[in-house]
Amino acid sequence: MELEDMGNNIFNELLRGSFFQDPQKDDFGNVVTCKMHDLMHDLACSITKTEFCAVEAEKIDIVPKSVRHLSYIGSWRQPSSFPYKSLCKSDKCLRTYLVSMDYCSSNPPPLQMIFSKLKYIRVLKLSRIDIRQVPNSIGGMNCLRYLSLRYNYELRFLPDSICSLINLQTLDLRYCANLEALPTDMRQMRSLRHLDVDGCWRLSKMPIKMGEMIGLRTLSKFIVGEKKGEKINELNELKHLSGELELKGLELVKDSTEAKEADLASKPNLSSLTLLWGTCLQEEDEKTKSERVLECLQPHVNLIQKLIIRGYEGVVLPSWMSLLQNLRNIKLLGCRNCESLPPLGQLPLLQVLEIYNMTSLKCIGVEFCGEIRGHLKVFPSLEDLKLEWMPNLEKWEFPSSLLKDASFPFLRTLSLLGCRKLETPSILMPTSCCLRKLKSLTISGGVSFSTQSIHNHTALETLKFNNKDSILSSEIKNLTALKSLEIVSCYKLKSIPDEIGNLKALKSLVIWSCRELISLPAEGLQELTSLNLNSFDISWCVSLKTFPAMGRMIQEGMMMKSSCCSLVYLRISGCGSLTSVSEGLRYLSSLEKLQILNCYELELKREDFQHLTCLRHLTLESLPKFKSVPDVQNLKALQSLVFTNDQNLRMLPEGLQHLTSLQSLQVHGCHPDLHKRLKRNQGIDWPNISHIPRVSISDSA
């Protein structure tokens, strides 16, 4: 049994015994974090006594001399504190030293001193502490088994002396984003089992002859080279690789024979495989070569769970994709020459399928569903499907016999984005029985759409559509579970039906760039704001002339008072024909954030803001007819006030000195007279704003 398996078994036994709780798992079922009950923690501490110590920045002086395992969590509140002084007490006893900052420190630690003292250390983690250079003295830490330098973004190189760590089993360099190269002689590190370079974006090549490191269990990335010792066949002897593997630079693989020598099919412990091609010539022989290479990179048929193919230049995807019965996640990115999709519909565990920038694809044929036998469902486990940025996709053919069946029984998210030629898929037609559990639907960039076609998808919670020909019909009233609605660039949309008020669960409404929209549904908005709607954004609707009341008056005894309004956030932007918002703001007693921008005909009245008693943030920007600010004396909760590019604004409203909650005032690009009045310690209005902690005044917007 492998050491890692033994460790996992022990951990899982403790987890089953409730020693650990609330485990959080990654996409592959591996536990990445967990918690420990207070009583269990106290018990563990009582047993380990002074051998284990976990301290924070402010308690670093309490480290006992006999400590063997020390964990330190740094704090942004004390950015200069690094616990190297604690090492002087216990350098001979210490076996584990874990340092992790919750920020990127700007005070690099004295590594030379640390390495000289930690001669007997087994586990060393120095995370997020701004290491820029690792001293050669690290080669003297002969007992080191585990070394983590993750999240040191400025680290560019490692010293060759690190190859002298013959007992090192784990080297974690994850997200050392500027790391350019690994030491040349890493093949000497025969004990190394885990090498993690995920997130090392600038890493351009691998050390030579990595195939000699036969003990490797984890190799998160392998960059293919052209020279001997750098080619893909170095993977041949690495039979025990597990977890995630990314192969980068596959355009440098000469032929299928070379690809086959990588022998990915003999690596049953891989759970994720990423295959990346760089740029290459758009020639027929290159396309054919890519197809042959990819066909020979078939992973083990039973155990891979995630597959990513990016930049592939071939026309046909490999035949083996439909054989990977354990696949849960497939991403096809930038496969611009592919003209068809493989038969994936019968993969029993597939949950996520994302396809982007497949620019040559014109039709998704019925073969995409796979071989249909008996009562087998199509995509029986799929939850998330994205088909995005396929400018030439015209049809998505779906067998009519399957439209009456519960195909896609668990699909929650469907996104059709940037498919400008695509006709409305038959699975979205009213006669379809598919997609009964669909929660989120995004349709953008050409797919013709009407809410009438989806009125039976009553489980929908999020709907986004962006198409010049799309319309909003009264059938939208059936989408009673809808929580978020976005209507963008629907150029033929002239009105919104009052039936929108039936969406009792709606919390967010966005209407953007509907240039023919003249009016908003008064009754529908009043219904929504009296229920759950808390965010409304209407922008660049250039024909909109009126903004209706979004609340209503109700009778209480002999008195009339405004009803409770749920709206918390309101943004009005780019509505060039809008002249007044007085009615729209009158009943918004719960509003906390208001932004009015780029409304060139809008005039504000003195009383427009007097009912906004809960308002915390107010922004008024690029309003040419804005000459004086409405009365703000009732806005006792106001915390931030912004005026930008209001060039006719000559003076601020009275009463700012009484707004004791105001923390921030910004005035940028307004009339020069206003800037003079607000000049620090000299302007006539400076005494009215001097109490505000943060004041920013400038001539430019």
C-alpha positions as CSV (number, residue, x, y, z in Angstrom):
1,M,0.0,0.0,0.0
2,E,1.3,3.5,-0.9
3,L,2.2,5.9,1.9
4,E,-0.5,8.3,0.6
5,D,-3.1,5.6,0.8
6,M,-2.2,4.8,4.3
7,G,-2.4,8.4,5.3
8,N,-5.8,8.7,3.6
9,N,-7.1,5.6,5.4
10,I,-6.0,7.0,8.8
11,F,-7.6,10.4,8.1
12,N,-10.9,8.8,6.9
13,E,-11.0,6.7,10.1
14,L,-10.6,9.8,12.2
15,L,-13.3,11.5,10.1
16,R,-15.7,8.6,10.6
17,G,-15.1,8.8,14.3
18,S,-16.0,12.5,14.3
19,F,-12.5,13.5,15.3
20,F,-12.8,15.8,12.2
21,Q,-16.0,17.4,11.0
22,D,-17.6,19.3,8.1
23,P,-15.2,18.0,5.4
24,Q,-15.1,20.1,2.2
25,K,-14.2,18.2,-0.9
26,D,-12.8,19.1,-4.3
27,D,-14.2,18.1,-7.7
28,F,-12.7,14.6,-7.3
29,G,-14.0,13.8,-3.9
30,N,-10.8,14.6,-2.0
31,V,-11.1,16.3,1.3
32,V,-9.4,19.7,1.2
33,T,-10.5,21.3,4.5
34,C,-12.3,20.2,7.6
35,K,-13.0,21.3,11.1
36,M,-12.3,20.0,14.6
37,H,-14.8,20.2,17.5
38,D,-13.6,22.3,20.5
39,L,-13.7,19.3,22.8
40,M,-11.6,17.2,20.4
41,H,-9.2,20.1,19.9
42,D,-8.8,20.4,23.7
43,L,-8.2,16.7,24.0
44,A,-5.5,16.7,21.3
45,C,-3.8,19.6,22.9
46,S,-3.8,17.9,26.3
47,I,-2.1,14.8,24.8
48,T,0.5,16.7,22.7
49,K,1.0,19.2,25.6
50,T,4.0,21.4,24.6
51,E,5.0,19.4,21.5
52,F,2.5,21.2,19.3
53,C,1.9,24.9,19.1
54,A,-0.3,27.0,16.8
55,V,0.0,30.7,17.3
56,E,-1.1,34.0,15.7
57,A,0.9,37.2,15.2
58,E,0.1,38.7,18.6
59,K,0.9,35.5,20.5
60,I,4.3,34.6,19.0
61,D,6.1,35.1,22.3
62,I,4.4,32.1,24.0
63,V,6.2,29.4,21.9
64,P,7.7,26.8,24.4
65,K,11.3,25.7,23.9
66,S,10.2,22.0,23.6
67,V,7.8,22.5,20.7
68,R,8.3,20.1,17.8
69,H,5.5,21.2,15.5
70,L,4.9,25.0,15.1
71,S,2.2,26.6,13.0
72,Y,2.0,30.4,12.6
73,I,-0.7,32.4,10.9
74,G,0.3,36.0,10.0
75,S,-2.0,38.9,10.0
76,W,-2.4,42.0,7.8
77,R,-2.9,43.9,11.0
78,Q,0.7,43.3,11.9
79,P,2.5,43.3,8.5
80,S,6.0,43.6,9.9
81,S,5.8,40.6,12.1
82,F,7.5,37.4,11.0
83,P,8.1,34.7,13.6
84,Y,11.8,33.9,12.9
85,K,12.8,34.9,16.4
86,S,10.8,32.1,17.8
87,L,13.1,29.6,16.0
88,C,16.0,30.6,18.4
89,K,14.2,28.9,21.2
90,S,13.5,25.5,19.7
91,D,15.6,25.1,16.6
92,K,17.0,21.6,17.6
93,C,13.6,20.2,18.6
94,L,11.5,21.6,15.8
95,R,10.4,19.2,13.1
96,T,7.4,21.0,11.5
97,Y,7.3,24.7,10.8
98,L,4.2,26.1,9.0
99,V,4.0,29.8,8.1
100,S,1.0,31.2,6.3
101,M,0.2,34.9,5.9
102,D,-3.4,36.1,5.1
103,Y,-1.8,38.8,2.9
104,C,1.2,39.2,0.6
105,S,3.9,40.4,3.0
106,S,6.2,43.2,1.9
107,N,8.9,42.2,4.4
108,P,10.8,39.1,3.1
109,P,12.0,36.9,5.9
110,P,15.7,36.2,6.7
111,L,15.8,32.8,4.9
112,Q,19.5,32.5,5.3
113,M,19.2,32.6,9.1
114,I,16.1,30.3,9.1
115,F,17.7,27.6,7.0
116,S,20.9,27.7,9.1
117,K,18.9,27.0,12.3
118,L,16.4,24.4,10.9
119,K,18.9,21.6,10.4
120,Y,16.5,18.9,11.6
121,I,13.3,20.2,10.1
122,R,11.1,17.7,8.2
123,V,8.2,19.9,7.1
124,L,8.6,23.5,6.1
125,K,5.8,25.7,4.7
126,L,6.5,29.3,3.8
127,S,3.4,30.6,2.1
128,R,2.6,34.1,0.9
129,I,5.7,35.8,2.5
130,D,7.1,37.5,-0.6
131,I,10.1,35.3,-1.1
132,R,12.1,36.6,-4.1
133,Q,15.2,34.4,-3.9
134,V,15.9,31.2,-2.1
135,P,19.4,31.0,-0.8
136,N,21.8,28.1,-1.7
137,S,21.9,27.1,2.0
138,I,18.6,25.3,1.5
139,G,20.6,22.4,0.2
140,G,21.9,21.7,3.7
141,M,18.5,20.8,5.1
142,N,19.1,17.1,4.6
143,C,16.2,16.0,6.8
144,L,13.5,17.9,4.8
145,R,10.6,15.8,3.5
146,Y,8.1,18.4,2.6
147,L,8.7,22.0,1.3
148,S,5.9,24.4,0.3
149,L,6.7,27.8,-1.2
150,R,3.2,28.4,-2.7
151,Y,1.9,31.9,-3.4
152,N,5.3,33.6,-3.5
153,Y,4.5,35.5,-6.6
154,E,7.9,37.2,-7.1
155,L,9.9,34.0,-6.9
156,R,11.6,33.5,-10.3
157,F,14.2,30.8,-9.9
158,L,15.2,28.0,-7.4
159,P,18.8,27.3,-6.6
160,D,20.5,24.2,-8.0
161,S,21.3,23.2,-4.4
162,I,17.7,22.3,-3.9
163,C,18.5,19.1,-5.9
164,S,20.7,18.0,-3.0
165,L,17.6,17.4,-0.8
166,I,17.7,13.7,-1.4
167,N,15.0,12.9,1.2
168,L,12.5,15.5,-0.1
169,Q,9.2,13.9,-1.0
170,T,6.9,16.9,-1.7
171,L,7.8,20.2,-3.5
172,D,4.8,22.5,-3.6
173,L,5.3,25.6,-5.8
174,R,1.6,26.2,-6.6
175,Y,0.9,29.8,-7.8
176,C,4.5,31.0,-7.8
177,A,3.2,32.9,-10.9
178,N,6.5,34.3,-12.0
179,L,8.6,31.2,-11.6
180,E,10.5,30.8,-14.9
181,A,12.4,27.6,-14.6
182,L,13.0,24.6,-12.3
183,P,16.6,23.4,-11.4
184,T,18.2,21.4,-14.2
185,D,19.2,18.4,-12.2
186,M,15.9,17.6,-10.5
187,R,16.2,14.0,-11.7
188,Q,18.6,13.5,-8.9
189,M,15.7,13.9,-6.4
190,R,14.8,10.3,-6.5
191,S,12.7,10.5,-3.3
192,L,10.4,13.2,-4.8
193,R,6.8,11.9,-5.0
194,H,4.8,15.2,-5.5
195,L,5.8,18.1,-7.7
196,D,3.0,20.7,-7.9
197,V,3.6,23.7,-10.3
198,D,0.0,24.5,-11.0
199,G,-0.4,28.3,-11.4
200,C,3.2,28.8,-12.4
201,W,2.1,30.6,-15.6
202,R,5.6,31.7,-16.7
203,L,7.2,28.3,-16.5
204,S,8.3,27.6,-20.0
205,K,10.1,24.3,-19.9
206,M,10.8,21.2,-17.7
207,P,14.1,19.9,-16.4
208,I,15.6,17.2,-18.6
209,K,15.1,13.5,-18.2
210,M,12.2,13.7,-15.8
211,G,11.4,10.2,-16.8
212,E,14.1,9.0,-14.3
213,M,12.0,10.4,-11.4
214,I,10.0,7.1,-11.3
215,G,8.7,7.8,-7.8
216,L,6.6,10.7,-8.9
217,R,2.9,10.4,-7.9
218,T,2.0,14.0,-8.6
219,L,3.1,16.1,-11.6
220,S,0.6,18.8,-12.1
221,K,2.2,20.1,-15.4
222,F,4.5,18.8,-18.0
223,I,5.7,21.1,-20.8
224,V,6.7,19.3,-23.9
225,G,10.1,20.3,-25.5
226,E,11.8,19.5,-28.7
227,K,15.2,18.3,-27.4
228,K,16.0,14.9,-26.2
229,G,15.1,14.5,-22.5
230,E,12.3,17.1,-22.9
231,K,9.9,15.2,-25.1
232,I,6.6,13.7,-24.2
233,N,8.0,10.2,-24.0
234,E,9.6,11.2,-20.6
235,L,6.2,10.4,-19.2
236,N,6.5,6.7,-20.2
237,E,8.1,5.5,-17.0
238,L,6.0,7.6,-14.7
239,K,3.5,4.8,-14.1
240,H,2.3,6.0,-10.7
241,L,1.1,9.5,-11.6
242,S,-2.1,10.4,-10.0
243,G,-4.4,13.4,-9.6
244,E,-4.2,16.2,-12.2
245,L,-1.9,16.3,-15.2
246,E,-1.6,19.1,-17.7
247,L,0.3,18.5,-20.9
248,K,1.4,21.8,-22.5
249,G,3.0,22.4,-25.9
250,L,1.5,19.4,-27.7
251,E,2.1,21.2,-31.1
252,L,5.8,20.1,-30.6
253,V,4.9,16.4,-30.6
254,K,6.3,15.2,-34.0
255,D,3.9,12.3,-34.7
256,S,1.6,9.7,-33.3
257,T,4.4,7.3,-32.4
258,E,6.0,9.9,-30.1
259,A,2.6,10.6,-28.5
260,K,1.9,6.9,-28.0
261,E,5.2,6.6,-26.1
262,A,3.7,8.8,-23.3
263,D,1.6,5.7,-22.5
264,L,-1.2,7.7,-20.7
265,A,-3.4,4.6,-20.9
266,S,-1.2,2.9,-18.3
267,K,-1.8,5.5,-15.7
268,P,-5.0,4.5,-14.0
269,N,-4.7,6.9,-11.1
270,L,-5.1,10.1,-13.1
271,S,-8.3,11.9,-12.3
272,S,-7.9,15.0,-14.5
273,L,-6.1,15.4,-17.9
274,T,-5.6,18.8,-19.6
275,L,-4.2,18.8,-23.2
276,L,-3.0,22.1,-24.5
277,W,-1.8,23.1,-28.0
278,G,-0.1,26.4,-28.7
279,T,-0.2,28.3,-32.0
280,C,0.9,26.5,-35.1
281,L,0.5,26.8,-38.9
282,Q,-3.0,26.4,-40.3
283,E,-2.0,23.7,-42.8
284,E,-3.7,20.4,-43.7
285,D,-0.8,18.3,-42.6
286,E,-0.8,20.1,-39.2
287,K,-4.5,19.3,-38.7
288,T,-4.0,15.7,-39.6
289,K,-1.0,15.4,-37.3
290,S,-3.0,16.9,-34.4
291,E,-5.7,14.4,-34.9
292,R,-3.3,11.4,-34.9
293,V,-1.4,12.8,-31.8
294,L,-4.7,13.3,-29.9
295,E,-5.9,9.8,-30.8
296,C,-2.8,8.4,-29.2
297,L,-3.1,10.4,-26.0
298,Q,-6.0,8.2,-24.8
299,P,-6.1,8.1,-21.0
300,H,-6.9,5.1,-18.9
301,V,-10.5,4.2,-19.8
302,N,-12.0,3.7,-16.3
303,L,-10.7,6.3,-14.0
304,I,-10.3,9.8,-15.5
305,Q,-13.0,12.2,-14.3
306,K,-12.1,15.5,-15.9
307,L,-10.9,16.2,-19.5
308,I,-9.9,19.6,-20.9
309,I,-8.8,20.0,-24.6
310,R,-7.6,23.5,-25.6
311,G,-6.2,24.9,-28.8
312,Y,-6.6,21.6,-30.7
313,E,-6.1,22.1,-34.4
314,G,-7.7,18.9,-35.8
315,V,-11.1,18.6,-37.6
316,V,-12.3,15.5,-35.7
317,L,-12.2,14.9,-32.0
318,P,-10.9,11.5,-30.8
319,S,-13.0,8.4,-30.8
320,W,-12.0,7.5,-27.2
321,M,-13.9,10.4,-25.6
322,S,-17.2,8.4,-25.6
323,L,-15.5,5.5,-23.9
324,L,-14.5,7.3,-20.7
325,Q,-17.4,6.2,-18.6
326,N,-16.3,7.9,-15.4
327,L,-16.0,11.4,-17.0
328,R,-17.7,14.1,-15.0
329,N,-16.4,17.2,-16.6
330,I,-15.5,18.0,-20.2
331,K,-14.2,21.3,-21.5
332,L,-13.4,21.9,-25.2
333,L,-11.8,25.3,-25.6
334,G,-10.7,27.0,-28.8
335,C,-10.9,23.9,-31.0
336,R,-11.5,26.1,-34.0
337,N,-11.3,23.5,-36.8
338,C,-13.6,20.9,-35.3
339,E,-16.6,20.4,-37.5
340,S,-18.6,17.9,-35.3
341,L,-19.0,16.9,-31.8
342,P,-18.3,13.4,-30.5
343,P,-21.2,11.2,-29.1
344,L,-21.2,12.1,-25.5
345,G,-24.9,11.7,-24.6
346,Q,-24.6,8.3,-23.1
347,L,-21.7,9.1,-20.6
348,P,-23.5,8.1,-17.4
349,L,-21.7,10.4,-15.0
350,L,-21.1,13.5,-17.1
351,Q,-22.2,16.6,-15.1
352,V,-20.4,19.5,-16.8
353,L,-20.0,20.1,-20.5
354,E,-18.5,23.4,-21.7
355,I,-17.6,24.1,-25.3
356,Y,-16.1,27.5,-26.3
357,N,-14.8,29.0,-29.6
358,M,-15.5,26.1,-31.9
359,T,-15.7,28.4,-34.8
360,S,-16.0,25.8,-37.6
361,L,-18.9,24.0,-36.1
362,K,-22.1,24.5,-38.2
363,C,-24.4,21.8,-36.9
364,I,-24.7,19.7,-33.7
365,G,-26.1,16.5,-35.2
366,V,-28.1,13.7,-33.6
367,E,-24.8,11.8,-33.2
368,F,-24.1,14.1,-30.3
369,C,-26.7,12.2,-28.3
370,G,-24.8,8.9,-28.7
371,E,-26.3,5.5,-29.5
372,I,-29.9,5.5,-28.3
373,R,-31.0,2.1,-27.0
374,G,-34.2,1.2,-25.2
375,H,-35.2,3.6,-22.5
376,L,-31.7,5.1,-21.9
377,K,-31.9,8.8,-21.3
378,V,-29.7,11.3,-23.1
379,F,-27.2,13.0,-20.9
380,P,-28.6,11.3,-17.8
381,S,-26.5,13.2,-15.2
382,L,-25.6,16.5,-17.0
383,E,-26.2,19.6,-14.8
384,D,-24.3,22.3,-16.6
385,L,-24.2,22.8,-20.4
386,K,-22.5,25.8,-22.1
387,L,-22.2,26.3,-25.8
388,E,-20.5,29.7,-26.3
389,W,-18.9,31.8,-29.0
390,M,-19.7,29.6,-32.0
391,P,-20.4,32.2,-34.7
392,N,-21.1,29.7,-37.5
393,L,-23.4,27.3,-35.5
394,E,-26.7,27.2,-37.3
395,K,-28.6,24.1,-36.0
396,W,-28.8,21.9,-33.0
397,E,-30.6,18.8,-34.2
398,F,-32.3,16.7,-31.6
399,P,-34.2,13.5,-32.2
400,S,-38.0,14.2,-32.1
401,S,-38.5,10.9,-30.3
402,L,-36.4,12.2,-27.4
403,L,-38.4,15.5,-27.0
404,K,-41.3,13.6,-25.4
405,D,-38.9,11.8,-23.1
406,A,-37.2,13.3,-20.0
407,S,-33.8,13.9,-21.7
408,F,-31.4,16.1,-19.7
409,P,-33.3,15.1,-16.5
410,F,-30.9,16.9,-14.2
411,L,-29.8,19.9,-16.3
412,R,-29.7,23.0,-14.1
413,T,-27.8,25.5,-16.3
414,L,-27.9,26.1,-20.0
415,S,-25.9,28.9,-21.7
416,L,-26.1,29.6,-25.5
417,L,-23.8,32.6,-25.8
418,G,-22.4,34.2,-29.0
419,C,-24.1,31.7,-31.3
420,R,-25.4,34.4,-33.7
421,K,-26.7,32.1,-36.4
422,L,-28.3,29.5,-34.2
423,E,-32.0,28.8,-34.6
424,T,-34.0,28.2,-31.4
425,P,-33.2,24.6,-30.4
426,S,-36.1,22.2,-30.3
427,I,-35.4,21.3,-26.7
428,L,-36.5,24.9,-25.8
429,M,-39.8,24.7,-27.7
430,P,-43.1,24.5,-25.8
431,T,-43.7,21.0,-27.0
432,S,-40.5,19.7,-25.5
433,C,-40.6,17.7,-22.3
434,C,-36.9,18.2,-21.7
435,L,-35.2,20.6,-19.2
436,R,-37.9,20.3,-16.5
437,K,-35.4,21.1,-13.8
438,L,-33.6,23.9,-15.6
439,K,-32.7,26.7,-13.1
440,S,-30.6,29.1,-15.2
441,L,-30.9,29.9,-18.9
442,T,-28.7,32.4,-20.8
443,I,-29.4,33.1,-24.4
444,S,-27.3,35.7,-26.2
445,G,-25.8,36.8,-29.5
446,G,-28.2,35.7,-32.2
447,V,-30.5,32.9,-30.9
448,S,-34.0,34.1,-31.6
449,F,-36.0,33.8,-28.4
450,S,-39.4,34.6,-26.9
451,T,-40.5,33.9,-23.4
452,Q,-43.5,32.3,-24.9
453,S,-41.3,29.3,-25.9
454,I,-40.2,28.6,-22.3
455,H,-43.4,29.4,-20.3
456,N,-43.5,25.7,-19.1
457,H,-40.0,25.9,-17.6
458,T,-41.5,26.8,-14.2
459,A,-38.4,25.9,-12.2
460,L,-36.3,28.7,-13.8
461,E,-34.7,31.0,-11.3
462,T,-32.3,32.9,-13.5
463,L,-33.1,34.1,-17.1
464,K,-30.7,36.2,-19.2
465,F,-31.4,36.9,-22.9
466,N,-29.5,39.2,-25.2
467,N,-30.8,39.4,-28.8
468,K,-32.1,42.1,-31.1
469,D,-35.2,40.1,-32.1
470,S,-36.2,38.7,-28.7
471,I,-39.5,39.8,-27.1
472,L,-41.0,39.6,-23.7
473,S,-44.5,38.1,-23.8
474,S,-47.3,38.0,-21.1
475,E,-46.4,34.2,-20.7
476,I,-43.6,35.3,-18.5
477,K,-46.1,35.3,-15.7
478,N,-45.7,31.5,-15.5
479,L,-42.1,31.7,-14.4
480,T,-43.1,32.1,-10.8
481,A,-39.8,30.8,-9.4
482,L,-37.7,33.4,-11.3
483,K,-35.3,35.3,-9.0
484,S,-33.1,37.1,-11.5
485,L,-34.1,38.5,-15.0
486,E,-31.7,40.3,-17.4
487,I,-33.0,41.7,-20.7
488,V,-30.1,43.1,-22.8
489,S,-30.0,44.5,-26.4
490,C,-33.5,43.6,-27.4
491,Y,-33.9,46.3,-30.0
492,K,-37.4,45.4,-31.0
493,L,-38.7,45.4,-27.4
494,K,-41.1,48.4,-27.0
495,S,-42.8,47.5,-23.8
496,I,-42.7,45.1,-20.9
497,P,-46.0,43.4,-20.0
498,D,-47.6,44.2,-16.6
499,E,-47.7,40.4,-16.1
500,I,-44.1,40.8,-14.9
501,G,-45.7,41.7,-11.6
502,N,-46.6,38.0,-11.2
503,L,-43.0,37.1,-10.6
504,K,-43.4,36.9,-6.8
505,A,-39.8,35.6,-6.2
506,L,-38.0,38.1,-8.4
507,K,-35.1,39.9,-6.6
508,S,-33.0,41.3,-9.4
509,L,-34.2,43.0,-12.7
510,V,-31.7,44.3,-15.3
511,I,-32.8,46.1,-18.5
512,W,-30.0,47.2,-20.8
513,S,-29.7,48.7,-24.3
514,C,-33.3,48.2,-25.3
515,R,-33.3,51.3,-27.5
516,E,-37.0,51.1,-28.6
517,L,-38.3,50.7,-25.0
518,I,-40.6,53.7,-24.4
519,S,-42.2,53.0,-21.0
520,L,-42.0,50.7,-18.0
521,P,-45.0,48.8,-16.6
522,A,-46.2,50.9,-13.6
523,E,-48.5,48.2,-12.1
524,G,-46.0,45.4,-12.6
525,L,-43.1,47.3,-11.0
526,Q,-45.4,48.3,-8.0
527,E,-46.2,44.7,-7.5
528,L,-42.5,43.6,-7.6
529,T,-41.3,46.3,-5.3
530,S,-44.0,45.5,-2.8
531,L,-42.7,41.9,-2.7
532,N,-39.0,40.8,-3.1
533,L,-37.4,43.0,-5.8
534,N,-34.4,44.6,-4.2
535,S,-32.2,45.5,-7.2
536,F,-33.2,47.3,-10.4
537,D,-30.8,48.4,-13.1
538,I,-32.1,50.2,-16.3
539,S,-29.3,51.5,-18.6
540,W,-29.0,52.8,-22.1
541,C,-32.7,52.6,-22.9
542,V,-32.4,55.8,-25.0
543,S,-36.1,56.1,-25.8
544,L,-37.4,55.8,-22.3
545,K,-39.2,59.1,-21.4
546,T,-41.0,58.4,-18.1
547,F,-40.1,56.6,-14.9
548,P,-43.2,55.4,-13.1
549,A,-43.8,55.2,-9.4
550,M,-42.3,52.0,-8.0
551,G,-44.4,52.0,-4.9
552,R,-48.0,52.9,-3.9
553,M,-50.1,54.5,-1.3
554,I,-52.2,52.4,1.0
555,Q,-54.9,53.4,3.4
556,E,-54.3,52.8,7.1
557,G,-57.3,53.9,9.1
558,M,-58.1,57.4,8.0
559,M,-54.6,58.0,6.8
560,M,-52.8,57.3,3.5
561,K,-49.2,56.2,3.7
562,S,-46.7,54.6,1.4
563,S,-46.5,50.8,1.3
564,C,-43.4,49.0,2.3
565,C,-41.0,48.9,-0.7
566,S,-38.4,46.2,-1.0
567,L,-36.0,48.0,-3.4
568,V,-32.5,48.5,-2.0
569,Y,-30.5,49.3,-5.1
570,L,-31.5,51.4,-8.2
571,R,-29.3,52.4,-11.1
572,I,-30.5,54.6,-14.0
573,S,-27.9,55.2,-16.7
574,G,-27.8,56.3,-20.3
575,C,-31.5,57.0,-20.6
576,G,-31.1,60.1,-22.8
577,S,-34.8,60.9,-23.2
578,L,-35.7,60.7,-19.5
579,T,-36.7,64.1,-18.1
580,S,-37.9,63.3,-14.6
581,V,-37.6,60.6,-11.9
582,S,-39.7,62.4,-9.3
583,E,-42.6,59.8,-9.5
584,G,-40.2,56.9,-9.6
585,L,-38.4,57.8,-6.4
586,R,-41.3,58.9,-4.3
587,Y,-42.1,55.7,-2.4
588,L,-38.6,54.1,-2.3
589,S,-38.3,54.3,1.5
590,S,-36.0,51.3,1.7
591,L,-33.6,52.4,-1.0
592,E,-29.9,52.3,0.2
593,K,-28.0,52.9,-3.0
594,L,-28.9,55.2,-5.9
595,Q,-26.9,55.8,-9.1
596,I,-28.1,58.2,-11.8
597,L,-25.7,58.6,-14.7
598,N,-25.5,59.9,-18.3
599,C,-29.1,61.1,-18.4
600,Y,-28.7,64.2,-20.6
601,E,-32.2,65.6,-20.4
602,L,-32.9,64.8,-16.8
603,E,-33.7,67.6,-14.4
604,L,-33.9,66.9,-10.6
605,K,-36.3,68.7,-8.3
606,R,-35.6,69.9,-4.8
607,E,-38.0,67.4,-3.3
608,D,-36.9,64.3,-5.3
609,F,-34.8,62.8,-2.5
610,Q,-36.7,63.8,0.6
611,H,-38.4,60.3,1.1
612,L,-35.2,58.3,0.7
613,T,-34.5,58.1,4.4
614,C,-32.5,54.9,4.3
615,L,-30.2,56.0,1.5
616,R,-26.5,55.3,2.2
617,H,-24.8,55.8,-1.2
618,L,-25.7,58.4,-3.8
619,T,-23.9,58.9,-7.2
620,L,-24.9,61.6,-9.7
621,E,-22.7,61.6,-12.9
622,S,-22.8,63.3,-16.3
623,L,-26.1,65.1,-15.9
624,P,-25.8,68.3,-18.1
625,K,-29.1,69.8,-16.9
626,F,-28.2,69.2,-13.3
627,K,-27.6,72.7,-11.8
628,S,-28.6,72.2,-8.1
629,V,-28.8,69.2,-5.8
630,P,-32.1,68.2,-4.4
631,D,-32.6,68.6,-0.7
632,V,-30.6,66.0,1.2
633,Q,-31.2,67.1,4.8
634,N,-33.5,64.1,5.4
635,L,-30.8,61.6,4.3
636,K,-29.5,60.9,7.8
637,A,-28.1,57.5,6.8
638,L,-26.0,58.8,3.9
639,Q,-22.4,57.6,4.0
640,S,-21.0,58.4,0.5
641,L,-21.9,61.2,-2.0
642,V,-20.4,61.4,-5.5
643,F,-20.7,64.1,-8.1
644,T,-18.8,63.4,-11.4
645,N,-18.8,65.4,-14.6
646,D,-21.8,67.5,-13.6
647,Q,-20.4,70.5,-15.4
648,N,-23.3,72.9,-14.6
649,L,-23.3,72.1,-10.8
650,R,-22.1,75.3,-9.1
651,M,-22.9,74.6,-5.4
652,L,-23.7,71.8,-3.1
653,P,-27.0,71.5,-1.2
654,E,-27.5,73.0,2.2
655,G,-27.4,70.9,5.3
656,L,-24.3,68.7,4.5
657,Q,-22.8,69.7,7.8
658,H,-25.7,68.0,9.6
659,L,-25.2,64.6,7.9
660,T,-23.1,63.0,10.6
661,S,-23.0,59.6,9.0
662,L,-21.4,61.0,5.8
663,Q,-17.9,59.4,5.4
664,S,-17.0,60.2,1.8
665,L,-17.5,63.1,-0.6
666,Q,-16.2,63.1,-4.2
667,V,-16.6,66.0,-6.6
668,H,-14.8,65.5,-9.9
669,G,-15.1,67.4,-13.2
670,C,-17.9,69.8,-12.1
671,H,-18.2,73.6,-12.6
672,P,-15.0,75.6,-11.6
673,D,-17.1,77.8,-9.3
674,L,-17.9,74.7,-7.2
675,H,-14.3,73.7,-7.0
676,K,-13.4,77.2,-5.6
677,R,-16.2,77.0,-3.0
678,L,-14.9,73.7,-1.8
679,K,-11.2,74.5,-1.7
680,R,-9.6,73.1,1.4
681,N,-9.5,75.6,4.3
682,Q,-10.2,78.5,1.9
683,G,-13.4,77.9,0.0
684,I,-16.6,79.5,1.3
685,D,-18.3,76.0,1.6
686,W,-15.3,74.2,3.1
687,P,-16.7,74.6,6.7
688,N,-19.8,72.6,5.6
689,I,-17.8,69.6,4.5
690,S,-14.7,69.7,6.8
691,H,-16.2,67.1,9.1
692,I,-16.3,64.5,6.4
693,P,-13.3,62.0,6.8
694,R,-12.6,61.5,3.1
695,V,-13.0,64.4,0.7
696,S,-11.8,64.3,-2.9
697,I,-12.1,67.4,-5.1
698,S,-10.6,67.6,-8.7
699,D,-11.1,69.4,-12.0
700,S,-11.1,66.2,-14.1
701,A,-13.8,63.6,-14.1
